[in-house]
Amino acid sequence: MAGRDKQDLILLIVCLLLAGRSLVTADAYVDSSVAEAVGGLLNLIGTPLKLTAFVACWNEGEKFAFARIGLYSGRHFLQYVEPNGKRSPDGKDNYLNGLLDEDVESHQTMVVLDLRCNGSEQTLANAGQRLYLNYRWLLMDSTVGGDPSSIDHYLEVLKELPVLVSSEVFVMLKEDFGSIRFLQVYRVSRKTELITENYALWTRSADGAGDRGQQMQDLRTQKVTSVRRKNLHGHQLRASMVVTNPDTMNHLTDYKDKHIDTITKVNYILTNCLASYLGAGVNYSRVTTWGYYNTTTGMWDGMIGELVHDVADLGASPLFFTTDRIAVIEYLAMTSETRSKFIFRSPKLSYTENVFVLPFDNVRFSISEIAHCNLCVFLLQKVWICVIGVIVTSSVLLLVTLWVEWRIAHAESDLPPLPDASTMSASLRDTLLMMYGASCQQGSSVLPRSCSSRTITMLTFTVLMFLYASYSANIVALLQSPSTKIQTLEDLLASRLKFGVHDTVFNRHYFTHATEPTRKALYEQKIRRPYGPDAFIALEQGIDRIRHGLYAFHVEQGVGYKVISETYQEDEKCGLQEIQYLQVIDPYYAIQKNSSYKEMVKIGLFRLNEHGIQYRENAKLYTKKPTCTGGGGKFVPVSLVDVEPAVWIILWGGGLATGFFLTERFYFRWLRGKIWRMVRARLNQ
């Protein structure tokens, strides 16, 4: 823009301002001081705001004078809204309410009302939750003959309205010497008296000019509203808590029976600390379930039902974060870091692997080792090939020496004849059988006679002795080792473990309503039983079954580990594994949806966490996973399952030997005679 154009624009604005000032009468309520004071208030709030003014009784001069707040408060959008004159059958001005609801930036909107204008009090009466959620309200009264410095009229108008602790309702009062005071009005609950607090004081300098920044005095004790109003003056908050065992009411604070209703006991103490922080009391109501949606009645039961139906302000028992609950309650903070999982003792390695072939698994090496000796890596990676190679090589060398031995024995006539019963003959079959027996530490009934062949036999027996000893030690170690193959829910489903679930309300709900394929299959195949009771059992019974092994029990971690720590031996605490089933995060503390206590309760819970109170109570009531201090101190007995592959080898070998025996018997008894008779008949012809 050229310099000449800027000058023309500035001149036009000045002319309009002067014209607007001429439209305002000397005794008008809305003058330049009001615009400057409101502009200073907007600057003090510090948030970009949009002003929506319901001031139909103002003339054009007053509107124009008020519009000058843009010169004092920076960039703010001002909108004058005129009533359309149409009302619903119930008498509510739905047009104004609908206009506010369409505002997508309601948290940056300030509604300006003049109580002199017709319908302003009705607008406030119809505002409902808008008075304490998102919107800011600025009330003024330009009634001729009224006392501009009195707040009584404002209190009378707001007497029955829900101006709760989260509200941002400003009242503008004109005082002597041209000063303007801004107050805020709120009440702790719908049934308590209104409370006023000074917010700011605007004064004009003596010469009418001066720095506007020095004209607005901040009278707030704390800038954050939820911190400034945290004192609820002894108001009794209503809290709902879940109690599944009636005896819990006798042990809420004495840390006894920590495994019963643990999450309720933790948060009962935290809720009391929260009430002390807020200067309030707490009235508790007791329910037996956290609350689930009933599709038949279309209502929520349990603790959520009390929050939804305004029976309780706080949910003193944290609950899981699910999508269907987001629309009806407000989640604030995670106060108990606990989860429910399947806990089981790692089964022995023989339950998931064939321990007799594990020593022959491939061995991994570093890159430097591979670069230095590729041949060694190949041989070590194929240990079983090396073993077979030793047996075959020894057999071939022994066969060669035996063959030479027999040749020399027959060539030297002066040597005594070799005994056939104790001397090994030059047969590949016999040498392979002897080497195989040596690898199994069985020895042989015949031996070679020459020094060279006996040397080969001795070295082979010595090498295979070390191999057998190493293999046996490895097998013993593997039989004592736990399996780590079960790592996912799919592995758990495919395992041979039996299953149980702690009989609680939320476990029954989430297991019966599982839709994910693996979780649904686990419930259908392992938990639900077509005949007899389902696998929902008591806590002590499930923990005792974990002790005996091959049993997975779904329970809250801290609860289960408390019983395990008290009842298990030290060696029985080793090898405990966990696998999560529920697709939820840690439980959250919840309150009513659109509650006016939301921010102050959230801040209070965060402070409990920051100061360590939350950690202390969780540490005292929740038991962590016990450490393994007795590992290796108890020998695990070998069962039939551990030697199952060996048993199968015996059975298959016995069956194969029986088959060969019957075949030979049949051949020598029937077929050979028949064949000889046929041959003789042919020859006789």
C-alpha positions as CSV (number, residue, x, y, z in Angstrom):
1,M,0.0,0.0,0.0
2,A,1.3,3.4,-1.0
3,G,2.0,6.1,1.7
4,R,-0.8,8.2,0.4
5,D,-3.3,5.4,0.7
6,K,-2.2,4.7,4.3
7,Q,-2.8,8.3,5.2
8,D,-6.3,8.3,3.6
9,L,-7.2,5.0,5.5
10,I,-6.0,6.4,8.9
11,L,-8.0,9.6,8.2
12,L,-11.1,7.6,7.5
13,I,-10.8,5.6,10.7
14,V,-10.4,8.8,12.7
15,C,-13.4,10.4,11.1
16,L,-15.5,7.3,11.9
17,L,-14.4,7.3,15.5
18,L,-15.2,10.9,15.9
19,A,-18.6,10.3,14.3
20,G,-19.2,7.4,16.6
21,R,-18.3,9.4,19.7
22,S,-20.8,12.1,18.6
23,L,-23.5,9.5,18.5
24,V,-23.0,8.6,22.2
25,T,-24.8,10.9,24.6
26,A,-23.0,12.2,27.7
27,D,-25.0,10.1,30.1
28,A,-24.7,6.9,28.0
29,Y,-23.6,3.8,29.9
30,V,-21.5,2.4,27.1
31,D,-18.9,5.0,26.4
32,S,-15.2,5.0,25.6
33,S,-14.3,4.1,29.1
34,V,-16.3,0.9,28.9
35,A,-14.6,0.0,25.6
36,E,-11.1,0.7,27.1
37,A,-11.9,-1.3,30.3
38,V,-13.2,-4.3,28.3
39,G,-10.2,-4.1,26.1
40,G,-7.9,-4.1,29.1
41,L,-9.8,-7.1,30.4
42,L,-9.2,-9.0,27.2
43,N,-5.5,-8.2,27.3
44,L,-5.4,-9.4,30.9
45,I,-7.1,-12.7,30.0
46,G,-4.4,-13.1,27.4
47,T,-6.3,-15.5,25.2
48,P,-7.4,-14.6,21.7
49,L,-11.2,-14.1,22.1
50,K,-14.2,-13.6,19.9
51,L,-16.9,-11.4,21.4
52,T,-20.5,-12.4,20.7
53,A,-22.7,-9.6,22.0
54,F,-26.4,-10.1,22.7
55,V,-27.2,-6.3,23.1
56,A,-30.3,-5.7,21.1
57,C,-31.2,-2.6,23.2
58,W,-28.1,-0.7,22.3
59,N,-28.3,2.1,19.8
60,E,-25.8,2.5,17.0
61,G,-23.7,4.9,18.9
62,E,-23.3,2.5,21.8
63,K,-22.4,-0.3,19.5
64,F,-19.9,1.8,17.7
65,A,-18.3,3.0,20.9
66,F,-18.1,-0.6,22.2
67,A,-16.6,-1.7,19.0
68,R,-13.6,0.5,19.7
69,I,-12.2,-2.3,22.0
70,G,-10.2,-3.4,19.0
71,L,-8.0,-0.3,19.5
72,Y,-7.3,-1.3,23.1
73,S,-7.2,-5.1,23.1
74,G,-5.5,-6.0,19.9
75,R,-7.0,-8.3,17.3
76,H,-10.4,-9.5,18.6
77,F,-13.4,-10.4,16.5
78,L,-16.7,-8.7,17.6
79,Q,-20.1,-10.0,16.5
80,Y,-23.4,-8.4,17.3
81,V,-26.3,-10.9,17.4
82,E,-29.9,-9.8,16.9
83,P,-32.7,-12.1,18.2
84,N,-34.9,-13.5,15.4
85,G,-38.1,-13.2,17.5
86,K,-38.9,-16.9,17.1
87,R,-39.2,-19.0,20.3
88,S,-39.8,-22.7,20.8
89,P,-43.0,-24.0,22.5
90,D,-41.2,-24.3,25.8
91,G,-40.3,-20.6,25.7
92,K,-36.6,-21.1,25.2
93,D,-34.7,-19.0,22.7
94,N,-33.2,-21.9,20.8
95,Y,-31.8,-19.5,18.2
96,L,-29.3,-18.0,20.5
97,N,-28.4,-21.4,22.0
98,G,-28.0,-22.9,18.6
99,L,-25.8,-20.0,17.6
100,L,-23.5,-20.7,20.5
101,D,-23.5,-24.5,19.9
102,E,-22.4,-23.9,16.3
103,D,-19.3,-22.1,17.5
104,V,-16.4,-24.6,17.0
105,E,-14.1,-22.4,19.0
106,S,-16.3,-22.0,22.1
107,H,-13.3,-22.0,24.4
108,Q,-12.2,-18.7,22.7
109,T,-15.6,-17.0,22.8
110,M,-16.8,-14.4,25.3
111,V,-20.6,-13.7,25.4
112,V,-21.5,-10.1,26.3
113,L,-24.9,-9.5,27.8
114,D,-26.6,-6.3,29.0
115,L,-29.2,-7.1,31.6
116,R,-31.2,-4.0,30.5
117,C,-32.0,-5.7,27.1
118,N,-35.1,-7.8,26.8
119,G,-34.5,-11.5,26.9
120,S,-31.0,-11.3,28.5
121,E,-32.1,-13.0,31.7
122,Q,-34.0,-15.6,29.7
123,T,-30.8,-16.2,27.7
124,L,-28.9,-16.9,30.9
125,A,-31.6,-19.2,32.2
126,N,-31.5,-21.2,29.0
127,A,-27.8,-21.4,28.8
128,G,-27.5,-24.4,31.1
129,Q,-24.0,-26.1,30.9
130,R,-22.8,-23.3,28.6
131,L,-22.5,-21.1,31.8
132,Y,-19.6,-23.3,33.2
133,L,-18.3,-25.1,30.1
134,N,-16.0,-23.4,27.5
135,Y,-17.7,-20.0,27.2
136,R,-16.8,-16.8,29.0
137,W,-19.6,-14.5,30.0
138,L,-19.4,-10.7,30.5
139,L,-22.5,-9.2,32.2
140,M,-23.3,-5.5,32.4
141,D,-26.4,-3.5,33.4
142,S,-27.1,-0.2,31.7
143,T,-30.5,0.3,33.3
144,V,-31.2,4.0,33.8
145,G,-31.5,5.0,37.4
146,G,-29.8,1.8,38.7
147,D,-26.8,1.7,40.8
148,P,-23.9,0.8,38.5
149,S,-21.6,0.0,41.4
150,S,-24.0,-2.5,43.1
151,I,-23.7,-6.3,42.4
152,D,-27.0,-7.1,44.0
153,H,-28.9,-7.1,40.8
154,Y,-26.4,-9.5,39.2
155,L,-26.6,-11.9,42.1
156,E,-30.4,-11.9,42.0
157,V,-30.2,-12.8,38.3
158,L,-27.7,-15.6,38.8
159,K,-29.2,-16.9,42.0
160,E,-30.8,-20.0,40.5
161,L,-28.3,-20.6,37.7
162,P,-25.5,-23.2,37.5
163,V,-22.6,-20.8,37.8
164,L,-20.3,-23.5,39.0
165,V,-16.6,-23.5,40.0
166,S,-15.4,-23.9,36.4
167,S,-17.5,-20.9,35.1
168,E,-15.9,-17.8,33.8
169,V,-18.7,-15.2,34.5
170,F,-17.5,-11.6,34.7
171,V,-19.6,-8.8,36.2
172,M,-18.7,-5.2,35.3
173,L,-19.3,-2.5,37.9
174,K,-18.8,1.2,37.5
175,E,-17.3,2.9,40.5
176,D,-16.4,6.5,41.5
177,F,-13.8,8.6,39.6
178,G,-14.5,6.7,36.4
179,S,-13.0,3.4,37.5
180,I,-14.5,0.1,36.5
181,R,-14.2,-3.1,38.5
182,F,-14.5,-6.6,37.1
183,L,-15.6,-9.4,39.4
184,Q,-16.3,-13.1,38.9
185,V,-19.2,-14.9,40.3
186,Y,-19.4,-18.7,40.9
187,R,-20.8,-21.3,43.3
188,V,-19.3,-24.5,44.6
189,S,-22.4,-26.5,43.7
190,R,-25.9,-26.0,42.5
191,K,-27.2,-25.7,46.1
192,T,-24.6,-23.4,47.6
193,E,-24.5,-19.7,47.8
194,L,-22.9,-17.5,45.2
195,I,-19.3,-16.4,45.8
196,T,-17.7,-13.3,44.3
197,E,-14.0,-12.7,43.8
198,N,-12.2,-9.6,42.5
199,Y,-10.7,-10.0,39.1
200,A,-9.4,-6.7,37.9
201,L,-9.7,-2.9,38.4
202,W,-9.5,-0.4,35.5
203,T,-8.8,3.2,36.3
204,R,-8.3,6.2,33.9
205,S,-5.2,8.3,34.5
206,A,-5.7,11.8,35.8
207,D,-4.9,13.5,32.5
208,G,-7.0,11.1,30.5
209,A,-4.1,9.7,28.7
210,G,-1.1,7.7,29.8
211,D,-0.1,4.1,29.4
212,R,-3.1,1.9,29.2
213,G,-1.0,-1.0,30.7
214,Q,-0.9,0.8,34.0
215,Q,-4.6,1.4,34.1
216,M,-5.6,-2.3,34.5
217,Q,-4.8,-3.8,37.9
218,D,-4.8,-7.5,38.3
219,L,-6.6,-8.5,41.5
220,R,-6.4,-12.3,41.1
221,T,-4.6,-14.3,43.8
222,Q,-3.8,-17.0,41.3
223,K,-4.0,-16.7,37.5
224,V,-5.4,-20.2,36.9
225,T,-9.1,-20.4,37.8
226,S,-9.1,-24.1,38.9
227,V,-6.1,-23.3,41.3
228,R,-7.7,-20.1,42.5
229,R,-11.0,-21.8,43.4
230,K,-9.6,-25.1,44.7
231,N,-11.0,-24.5,48.1
232,L,-14.5,-25.9,48.0
233,H,-15.3,-24.6,51.5
234,G,-16.2,-28.0,53.0
235,H,-18.5,-29.1,50.2
236,Q,-19.4,-32.8,50.4
237,L,-18.3,-34.5,47.2
238,R,-20.1,-37.7,46.2
239,A,-17.9,-40.6,45.4
240,S,-18.9,-44.1,44.2
241,M,-16.6,-47.0,44.8
242,V,-16.7,-50.7,43.8
243,V,-16.6,-53.2,46.6
244,T,-16.9,-56.9,45.7
245,N,-16.3,-58.2,49.2
246,P,-18.4,-56.7,52.1
247,D,-15.5,-57.2,54.5
248,T,-13.5,-54.6,52.5
249,M,-15.3,-51.8,54.3
250,N,-13.5,-52.8,57.5
251,H,-10.1,-52.7,56.0
252,L,-10.0,-49.7,53.8
253,T,-7.0,-48.0,55.5
254,D,-5.3,-50.7,57.7
255,Y,-3.6,-52.5,54.8
256,K,-5.0,-55.9,55.7
257,D,-6.2,-58.4,53.1
258,K,-4.4,-56.4,50.5
259,H,-5.3,-58.9,47.7
260,I,-9.1,-58.2,48.1
261,D,-10.5,-55.1,46.3
262,T,-6.9,-53.7,46.1
263,I,-7.7,-51.0,43.5
264,T,-10.6,-49.7,45.6
265,K,-8.4,-49.5,48.8
266,V,-5.6,-47.6,46.9
267,N,-8.0,-45.1,45.5
268,Y,-10.0,-44.7,48.7
269,I,-6.9,-43.3,50.3
270,L,-6.1,-41.2,47.2
271,T,-9.6,-39.8,47.1
272,N,-9.4,-38.7,50.8
273,C,-6.1,-37.0,50.1
274,L,-7.7,-35.3,47.0
275,A,-10.6,-34.1,49.2
276,S,-8.2,-32.6,51.7
277,Y,-6.4,-30.8,48.9
278,L,-9.7,-29.4,47.7
279,G,-10.9,-28.5,51.1
280,A,-13.9,-30.7,50.8
281,G,-15.5,-33.8,52.4
282,V,-16.5,-37.0,50.7
283,N,-19.6,-39.1,51.0
284,Y,-19.1,-42.6,49.6
285,S,-21.7,-44.9,48.0
286,R,-20.9,-48.6,47.5
287,V,-21.6,-50.6,44.3
288,T,-20.6,-54.1,43.3
289,T,-19.6,-53.5,39.7
290,W,-17.8,-50.9,37.7
291,G,-20.7,-50.5,35.3
292,Y,-21.6,-52.0,31.9
293,Y,-24.1,-51.0,29.3
294,N,-27.4,-53.0,29.4
295,T,-28.7,-53.4,25.8
296,T,-32.1,-54.4,27.1
297,T,-32.7,-51.4,29.3
298,G,-30.4,-49.0,27.4
299,M,-28.9,-47.9,30.7
300,W,-25.6,-48.2,32.5
301,D,-25.3,-50.0,35.9
302,G,-22.8,-49.9,38.7
303,M,-20.4,-47.0,39.3
304,I,-20.8,-45.6,35.7
305,G,-24.6,-45.6,36.2
306,E,-24.2,-43.5,39.3
307,L,-21.9,-41.0,37.4
308,V,-24.3,-40.8,34.5
309,H,-27.4,-40.3,36.6
310,D,-25.8,-37.6,38.8
311,V,-25.7,-39.8,41.9
312,A,-21.9,-39.4,42.3
313,D,-19.4,-36.8,41.3
314,L,-16.3,-39.0,41.5
315,G,-15.6,-42.6,40.5
316,A,-13.4,-43.6,43.4
317,S,-12.5,-47.0,41.8
318,P,-10.5,-46.6,38.5
319,L,-11.8,-48.4,35.5
320,F,-10.5,-49.5,32.1
321,F,-10.4,-47.1,29.2
322,T,-12.9,-48.3,26.6
323,T,-14.5,-46.6,23.6
324,D,-18.1,-47.1,24.7
325,R,-17.4,-45.3,28.0
326,I,-15.8,-42.2,26.6
327,A,-19.1,-40.7,25.7
328,V,-20.6,-41.0,29.2
329,I,-17.8,-40.4,31.6
330,E,-14.6,-38.3,31.8
331,Y,-11.2,-40.1,32.3
332,L,-8.7,-37.9,34.2
333,A,-5.5,-39.7,35.3
334,M,-4.0,-43.1,35.8
335,T,-3.8,-43.7,39.5
336,S,-3.1,-47.5,39.7
337,E,-0.6,-49.0,37.4
338,T,-1.9,-52.6,37.4
339,R,-3.0,-55.0,34.8
340,S,-4.6,-58.4,34.6
341,K,-2.6,-61.1,32.9
342,F,-2.2,-64.8,32.5
343,I,0.4,-65.9,35.1
344,F,1.9,-69.4,34.8
345,R,5.1,-71.2,35.6
346,S,7.3,-71.8,32.6
347,P,6.9,-75.5,31.6
348,K,9.9,-77.7,31.3
349,L,11.8,-77.5,28.0
350,S,10.8,-81.1,27.3
351,Y,7.1,-80.0,27.1
352,T,7.8,-77.8,24.1
353,E,11.0,-79.2,22.5
354,N,12.7,-82.5,21.9
355,V,15.6,-82.2,24.3
356,F,17.5,-85.1,22.7
357,V,18.0,-83.2,19.5
358,L,18.6,-79.7,20.9
359,P,22.4,-80.3,21.5
360,F,22.7,-80.7,17.8
361,D,21.2,-77.3,16.9
362,N,23.1,-74.9,14.8
363,V,25.7,-72.8,16.7
364,R,25.9,-69.0,16.0
365,F,29.2,-67.3,15.6
366,S,30.4,-63.7,15.3
367,I,31.5,-62.3,12.0
368,S,35.2,-62.4,13.0
369,E,35.1,-66.1,13.8
370,I,33.4,-66.8,10.5
371,A,36.1,-64.9,8.6
372,H,39.0,-66.8,10.4
373,C,37.7,-70.3,10.0
374,N,34.9,-71.1,7.6
375,L,35.6,-74.8,7.7
376,C,35.3,-74.9,11.5
377,V,32.1,-73.0,11.4
378,F,30.6,-75.4,8.9
379,L,31.7,-78.4,11.0
380,L,30.4,-76.9,14.3
381,Q,27.1,-75.9,12.8
382,K,26.6,-79.5,11.7
383,V,27.7,-81.4,14.8
384,W,25.7,-84.4,13.9
385,I,27.5,-84.6,10.5
386,C,30.8,-84.6,12.4
387,V,29.7,-87.5,14.6
388,I,28.5,-89.6,11.7
389,G,31.8,-88.7,9.9
390,V,33.8,-90.0,12.9
391,I,31.9,-93.2,13.0
392,V,32.1,-93.8,9.2
393,T,35.8,-92.8,9.0
394,S,36.7,-95.1,12.0
395,S,34.7,-97.9,10.5
396,V,36.5,-97.6,7.1
397,L,39.9,-97.4,8.7
398,L,39.2,-100.3,10.9
399,L,37.9,-102.3,8.0
400,V,41.0,-101.7,6.0
401,T,43.3,-102.8,8.9
402,L,41.2,-105.9,9.5
403,W,41.3,-106.7,5.8
404,V,45.1,-106.4,5.8
405,E,45.2,-108.4,9.1
406,W,43.2,-111.2,7.6
407,R,45.4,-111.2,4.4
408,I,48.6,-111.4,6.4
409,A,47.2,-114.1,8.7
410,H,46.3,-116.3,5.7
411,A,49.6,-115.6,3.9
412,E,51.8,-116.5,6.9
413,S,51.3,-120.2,7.4
414,D,53.4,-120.5,10.5
415,L,51.0,-118.3,12.4
416,P,48.4,-120.0,14.5
417,P,44.9,-119.9,13.2
418,L,42.7,-117.0,14.3
419,P,39.8,-117.9,16.6
420,D,36.6,-116.9,14.9
421,A,34.5,-116.4,18.1
422,S,36.5,-113.5,19.6
423,T,38.3,-112.0,16.6
424,M,36.6,-109.5,14.4
425,S,36.3,-110.4,10.8
426,A,36.9,-108.0,7.9
427,S,33.2,-107.1,7.4
428,L,31.8,-103.6,6.9
429,R,28.6,-104.6,8.6
430,D,30.4,-105.8,11.7
431,T,32.7,-102.7,11.9
432,L,29.8,-100.3,11.5
433,L,27.8,-102.1,14.2
434,M,30.8,-102.0,16.6
435,M,31.3,-98.2,16.0
436,Y,27.7,-97.5,16.5
437,G,27.8,-99.5,19.8
438,A,30.9,-97.5,20.8
439,S,29.0,-94.2,20.2
440,C,26.3,-95.5,22.5
441,Q,28.9,-96.7,25.1
442,Q,27.9,-100.3,24.6
443,G,31.3,-101.9,23.6
444,S,31.7,-105.0,21.5
445,S,32.1,-108.8,22.0
446,V,34.8,-109.2,19.4
447,L,38.0,-107.2,19.0
448,P,40.6,-106.9,16.4
449,R,43.9,-108.6,16.9
450,S,46.6,-106.4,15.2
451,C,48.1,-103.4,17.0
452,S,47.0,-100.9,14.4
453,S,43.4,-101.9,14.4
454,R,43.3,-102.0,18.2
455,T,44.8,-98.5,18.3
456,I,42.0,-97.2,16.0
457,T,39.4,-98.9,18.2
458,M,40.9,-97.4,21.4
459,L,41.0,-93.9,20.0
460,T,37.5,-94.2,18.7
461,F,36.2,-95.4,22.0
462,T,38.0,-92.5,23.8
463,V,36.7,-89.8,21.5
464,L,33.1,-91.2,21.6
465,M,33.4,-91.4,25.4
466,F,34.0,-87.6,25.7
467,L,31.2,-87.0,23.2
468,Y,28.8,-89.2,25.1
469,A,29.7,-87.5,28.4
470,S,29.2,-84.0,27.0
471,Y,25.9,-85.1,25.4
472,S,24.6,-86.6,28.6
473,A,25.5,-83.5,30.6
474,N,23.8,-81.3,28.1
475,I,20.6,-83.5,28.3
476,V,20.6,-83.2,32.1
477,A,20.9,-79.4,31.9
478,L,18.2,-79.2,29.3
479,L,15.8,-81.3,31.4
480,Q,16.2,-78.8,34.3
481,S,15.7,-75.8,32.0
482,P,12.4,-73.9,31.6
483,S,10.9,-73.3,28.2
484,T,10.7,-69.8,26.8
485,K,8.7,-70.8,23.7
486,I,5.4,-69.5,25.1
487,Q,5.6,-65.7,24.5
488,T,2.3,-64.7,22.8
489,L,-1.3,-65.4,23.3
490,E,-1.2,-67.6,20.2
491,D,1.5,-69.7,21.8
492,L,-0.5,-70.0,24.9
493,L,-3.6,-71.1,23.0
494,A,-1.6,-73.8,21.2
495,S,0.1,-75.1,24.4
496,R,-1.0,-78.0,26.5
497,L,-1.5,-75.8,29.6
498,K,-4.8,-75.8,31.4
499,F,-6.5,-72.4,32.1
500,G,-8.4,-70.6,34.8
501,V,-9.7,-67.1,35.4
502,H,-10.1,-65.2,38.6
503,D,-13.8,-65.0,39.2
504,T,-14.4,-61.2,39.1
505,V,-17.1,-59.0,37.5
506,F,-14.8,-57.4,34.9
507,N,-13.1,-60.7,34.0
508,R,-16.4,-62.3,33.3
509,H,-17.5,-59.3,31.2
510,Y,-14.3,-59.0,29.1
511,F,-13.9,-62.8,28.5
512,T,-17.5,-63.3,27.5
513,H,-17.5,-60.3,25.2
514,A,-14.2,-61.0,23.4
515,T,-14.4,-60.5,19.6
516,E,-10.7,-60.8,18.6
517,P,-10.3,-64.2,17.0
518,T,-7.4,-65.5,19.2
519,R,-9.0,-64.3,22.4
520,K,-12.4,-65.6,21.4
521,A,-10.9,-69.0,20.6
522,L,-9.1,-69.1,23.9
523,Y,-12.3,-68.4,25.7
524,E,-14.3,-70.9,23.7
525,Q,-11.7,-73.7,23.8
526,K,-10.1,-73.2,27.2
527,I,-12.3,-71.2,29.5
528,R,-15.9,-72.0,28.6
529,R,-16.9,-75.6,29.2
530,P,-20.0,-77.0,27.5
531,Y,-20.4,-79.5,30.3
532,G,-19.8,-78.5,33.9
533,P,-18.8,-75.1,35.3
534,D,-16.6,-72.6,33.5
535,A,-13.0,-72.0,34.4
536,F,-13.8,-69.0,36.6
537,I,-12.5,-70.0,40.0
538,A,-11.4,-68.4,43.3
539,L,-8.1,-66.6,43.7
540,E,-6.4,-69.1,46.2
541,Q,-7.5,-72.1,44.1
542,G,-6.0,-70.6,40.9
543,I,-2.7,-69.7,42.6
544,D,-2.4,-73.2,44.0
545,R,-2.8,-74.7,40.6
546,I,-0.1,-72.5,39.2
547,R,2.3,-73.9,41.8
548,H,1.8,-77.5,40.4
549,G,2.7,-76.3,36.9
550,L,1.1,-76.6,33.5
551,Y,-1.6,-74.1,34.5
552,A,-2.2,-70.5,33.4
553,F,-4.4,-68.3,35.7
554,H,-5.7,-64.9,34.6
555,V,-5.5,-62.6,37.6
556,E,-4.6,-59.0,38.5
557,Q,-0.8,-58.9,38.8
558,G,-0.4,-57.3,42.2
559,V,-3.2,-59.4,43.7
560,G,-1.8,-62.7,42.3
561,Y,1.8,-61.9,43.3
562,K,0.7,-61.1,46.9
563,V,-0.6,-64.6,47.4
564,I,2.3,-66.2,45.5
565,S,4.8,-64.4,47.7
566,E,3.1,-65.6,50.9
567,T,2.4,-69.2,49.9
568,Y,5.2,-70.3,47.5
569,Q,8.6,-71.7,48.4
570,E,11.6,-69.7,47.1
571,D,12.4,-72.1,44.2
572,E,8.7,-72.1,43.2
573,K,8.8,-68.4,42.5
574,C,11.2,-68.9,39.7
575,G,10.2,-69.2,36.1
576,L,6.9,-67.2,36.4
577,Q,5.7,-65.8,33.0
578,E,3.0,-63.3,32.1
579,I,0.9,-62.9,29.0
580,Q,-1.7,-60.1,28.7
581,Y,-5.2,-61.0,27.5
582,L,-7.3,-57.9,28.0
583,Q,-6.8,-55.3,25.2
584,V,-7.0,-52.3,27.6
585,I,-4.5,-49.9,29.2
586,D,-4.1,-49.3,32.9
587,P,-7.3,-48.2,34.8
588,Y,-8.1,-44.5,34.9
589,Y,-9.8,-42.3,37.6
590,A,-13.1,-41.0,36.2
591,I,-15.7,-38.4,37.0
592,Q,-18.9,-37.2,35.6
593,K,-19.0,-36.1,32.0
594,N,-18.8,-32.3,31.7
595,S,-18.2,-32.0,35.4
596,S,-17.3,-28.5,36.8
597,Y,-14.7,-30.1,39.1
598,K,-12.8,-31.6,36.2
599,E,-9.7,-29.3,36.1
600,M,-9.2,-29.1,39.9
601,V,-9.6,-32.8,40.4
602,K,-7.2,-33.5,37.6
603,I,-4.7,-31.1,39.1
604,G,-5.1,-32.6,42.5
605,L,-4.5,-36.1,41.1
606,F,-1.4,-35.0,39.3
607,R,-0.1,-33.4,42.5
608,L,-0.6,-36.6,44.4
609,N,1.5,-38.3,41.7
610,E,4.2,-35.7,41.7
611,H,4.5,-35.7,45.5
612,G,4.9,-39.5,45.6
613,I,1.6,-40.2,47.5
614,Q,0.2,-42.2,44.7
615,Y,3.4,-44.2,44.4
616,R,3.5,-44.9,48.1
617,E,0.0,-46.2,48.3
618,N,0.4,-48.4,45.2
619,A,3.7,-49.8,46.6
620,K,2.1,-50.6,49.9
621,L,-0.9,-52.3,48.5
622,Y,0.3,-53.9,45.3
623,T,2.9,-56.6,45.4
624,K,5.5,-56.7,42.7
625,K,6.6,-59.8,40.9
626,P,8.7,-61.9,43.4
627,T,12.4,-62.3,42.6
628,C,13.9,-65.7,41.9
629,T,16.4,-66.4,44.8
630,G,16.1,-70.2,44.8
631,G,16.8,-71.0,41.2
632,G,18.8,-74.2,40.9
633,G,18.4,-75.1,44.5
634,K,15.9,-77.8,43.8
635,F,16.3,-80.6,41.3
636,V,13.4,-81.1,39.0
637,P,12.4,-84.8,38.9
638,V,12.3,-86.4,35.5
639,S,9.0,-87.6,34.3
640,L,7.8,-89.7,31.5
641,V,7.1,-86.6,29.4
642,D,10.8,-85.7,29.6
643,V,11.9,-89.0,28.0
644,E,9.0,-89.3,25.6
645,P,11.2,-89.2,22.5
646,A,13.4,-92.0,24.0
647,V,10.3,-94.1,24.8
648,W,9.1,-93.6,21.2
649,I,12.4,-94.8,19.9
650,I,12.2,-97.9,22.1
651,L,8.6,-98.6,20.9
652,W,9.4,-98.0,17.3
653,G,12.6,-100.1,17.6
654,G,10.7,-102.9,19.3
655,G,8.0,-102.8,16.7
656,L,10.6,-102.8,13.9
657,A,12.5,-105.7,15.4
658,T,9.3,-107.6,15.8
659,G,8.5,-107.0,12.2
660,F,11.9,-108.2,11.1
661,F,11.5,-111.3,13.3
662,L,8.1,-112.2,11.9
663,T,9.4,-111.6,8.4
664,E,12.4,-113.8,8.9
665,R,10.3,-116.4,10.6
666,F,7.9,-116.5,7.7
667,Y,10.6,-116.6,5.2
668,F,12.6,-119.4,6.8
669,R,9.6,-121.4,7.7
670,W,7.5,-121.1,4.7
671,L,9.0,-119.3,1.7
672,R,12.5,-120.8,1.7
673,G,11.2,-124.4,1.8
674,K,8.7,-123.6,-0.9
675,I,11.4,-121.9,-3.1
676,W,13.7,-124.9,-2.6
677,R,11.0,-127.3,-3.7
678,M,10.3,-125.3,-6.7
679,V,14.0,-125.2,-7.6
680,R,14.3,-128.9,-7.2
681,A,11.2,-129.5,-9.3
682,R,12.7,-127.4,-12.1
683,L,16.0,-129.3,-11.9
684,N,14.3,-132.7,-11.9
685,Q,12.5,-131.7,-15.1
